Amino acid sequence: MKVKKVLLSIAGYDPTSGAGVLLDTQTFMQMGFHGVGIVTALTAQNTECVRGTFLPPSDFLEEQYHALSDDIEISGIKVGMLGSRQNIPVIAQILSKNPEIPLVVDPIIRSSSGYWLLDKADLSAYTETIGPKASLLTPNIHEAKLLSGIDIRDINDMKKAAERIFHTITAPCLLKGGHLKDPPTDVLYDGKKHTLFANEKIERAVHGTGCFLSSSILGYLVLGHSIQKSCKLAIQDTSHAIKKAVPIGHGQYIIQLGQ
């Protein structure tokens, strides 16, 4: 019997299953891996908004990791919502212990409904300790603006912001362009060149697309694809998932896998 590789999500718990650890592990499993998760924060939310968060102590985050790593070989790690500044050194230490495997970091700073999930004052600690350890960073327009200090209005601004983020954290950056008014284009900067991925504009508000994309990229990296090809394939998968998303409540659509 062939043993599946194990991918780890370090992220928040979303009770709708539309994002965070639950969506990440589902994505890993759909790609043929076994998914495991470490919870950084518990959220009270539905398809319309985040109403609150509860943060377990950072030493419990560390305990979750050691319980898994002492028993299971992990082949890739995706980092999503951090929850608090106290989790930053713990997650940085986890990434430092795994430099030989793909490490995808999705810098979730604010929810799509506007709820702040990481204080702006903590961004410097984030970029200095976690960013440099990533194989790839996957910010959206709003997150890239906070990380780069550049007001992003078009693709040229996206290129500049992706470059600045790379030079700040010394890790490749895939800047997601779904929030621009123009036809959505994602920009990858790997330290040498820009690669642009044009997307189809789909008029639908879907929850968790960033989580799905970053988890898919991790899966393709673990399968041995380059960063460029992993991004391309994951972007295609995300577009398909958006088209298949369904309304389960009164707010955003939810990605449903296995369809």
N, C-alpha and C positions, 0 to 999 in steps of 0.2 A: 504493500500500500504506500503510495507516494505521500509524503508529509508536506503540507502546504507551508509556504513561508508566512511568517507572522509580521504584520505591520501594526504599529502603535500610533494611536491618536492621543495627543495631550490637548484637551479642549474642554469647553463647558458642556453642561448637560441642558439640552433643550427638550422640554417635555412633549413638544409636537413631533419630535423625530425629524424635523425639517432642517436641522443644522447641528453643528457640534459633534460630540463623540458618537451619538447614535447614527447620524448620517455618514460620518467618516467610516465607521466600521462596516456599515452596510455597503458602502462603495468599495472598500477593500475586498469584501467577500464576493461582490459581483464580478470583480476582476480576477477571482481565483485564489485569493489569499485568505488567511484567517485574520480577522481584525480584533484587536484588543484596545482598551481605552483607559486613560487616566483622567479623572475629573478634576478640573481646576476650579470650577464654580458651578453652583446650581442656580438655575434661573426660573423665575415665575413669569411665563410668557405664553402667548397664544399666537395665532396667525396674524394678529393685528399689531401687537406691541409687546415690549418687555416691560413688566411691571416691577421687577425687583430681582436682586441677586443675593445669594448667600455664599460666603467664601469659607471653605474649609481651611484650617490652619496649614501653612506651607509645609510643616514637618509631616503632615499626613499625605501631602502630594509626594514627598520624598519616599514615604513608606509604601505608597501604592507602586511607585516605580521599582523599588528594591524587591517587593514581593513578586513582581512579574519577571524582572531581569535575573533574579536568582534561580528561576525555574524555566524560563522560556528564552530561546534565541530570537532576537528581534532583527528583522532585515531592513526596516525603514521606519522613520518617525515623521509624523506630521504634527506641527504645533499650531493651534488655533488660539482661541480666547485664553488669555493669561489669568484674568480675574483681578489680580492685584500686584502691586510692586513687590510684595513679599515673595511671590512665586518666581520672580525674574531670576534670582541667583540659583534657585533650585533647578529650573528648566535649563539654564545655561550650563549647569554642572552635568545634567543628564545628556545634553548634546555633546559636551566635551568628552564624555565617556564613550561616545559612538561616532568618532570621526570617519570611520571607514564605510559607513552606510549612508544612503541618501537621507537628507534632512530637509524637509520642506516647511517653511514658516509662513503662515498666513497671518499678517499683522492685524488682527481684529481689534479695532480701537473703539468703534461705535457701531451700534446695531443699525439696520436699515430704517428703523422707526425713530432713530435719533437718540437712543439711550447710550450714554457713555459707558463703555466696558473696561476702559483703562484710562486713568487720569492723564491729561496732556503733560503734566509735570513729570511723568514717569517715562516719557518717550526717549529721553537721552540715555537713561539706564537700559532701556530696551535695545536701542540701536548699538550701544557700546558692548553689551554682554551677550545678547542672543543673536543679533544680526550677523556678526562675522562668522558664526558657527554654522550658518545655513548653507545648504547646497543651492537653494533658491528661495527668494522672497517674493510673495505674490500680493502686493497691495492693490486696492482699487484706487480710483481717482482721489477720493477724499483722504484716504490713508496716505497716499503718495504725497499729497500736498502737505500734510502734517510732517511727514518724514523728510521731505526735501526742502520745504519752504518755498516751493514754486507754485504759483497760481496756474493751474492747468486748464487751458481752454481748447486746445487742439492737439493734433498728433505731434507737432514740433515740440510743444510744451511737454508732452508725454516722454518724448525722447530725452529731453534735457533732465526731466525729473528722474527717469530711470538711470541715467548716467550718474547723477548726483547721489542717488541712493546707493548705487554700486560703489562709488568712491568713498562713501561714508561708512558702509558696512563691509566692503570688500567681498560681496557675494552677488551673484547674478540676480537680476530683478525682472519679473514679469509684471508689467503694469497693466491692469485690466481697464479697458476703456468703455465698459458698458454704461457708465453714467454720463458720457458725453452725448450731446444732441446729434452729432454727426453719426453716420453708420458706424457701429461699434468696431473698434480695432484695438487689439491687445499688442503691446510693445514689449519685446524681450531685449534686454541688454545684458550681454554676458562678459563685458569688460573689453571686448574687441569690436563688436558690431551690433547693430540693431536688427532684429527680425520682427517683421510686422505680420500679424494674423488678422485678416479681415473677417468679420462675422456678419451673419444675417441679423437684421434688426427684428426682434420678436416683441411685439407689444403685449407684454404680460409681466406682472410683478410676481417674481418667484423667489421664495425664501431659500437661503442656503446654497446659492449657486457658487459662491466663493469657496465654501467648504468642500463642495463636490469637486470643483475644479482642482483645488490644491491636493485633495486626496487622490484624484485620478492621476495627476502629474506624478505624485510619489509612486503610485503603482507602476506606471510606465518606466520610471527611472529604475525601480527594483527589477523590472523585466529586462533591463540592460539597454534601453534606448537613450539617445543623447538628450540633453536638455531641450534642444530645438524640436526634436521629434516628439518628445514627451509632452511638451506644451501644445503642439499642433494636434496630437491625438486627443488630449484631454479637453481642449477647446471644442473639438468636434463632438465629443461625448457630452459636454455640457450643453451645447446647442440642442442636441437630441433630447436630453433630459428636460430642458426647459419646455420643449414642445409637448412632452409627455406629462408634464406636471399637472396636478389636479387641485381643485379647491376642496379643502376639508372643513373650512370654517368661513368666516366672513372677511378675512384679510387676504394675505398673500397666498399664492399657490404653493403647493408642497411637492417636491421631487419624490416620485415613487419609483423604486428600483424593482428589477425582476419582471418588467413588462416587456 
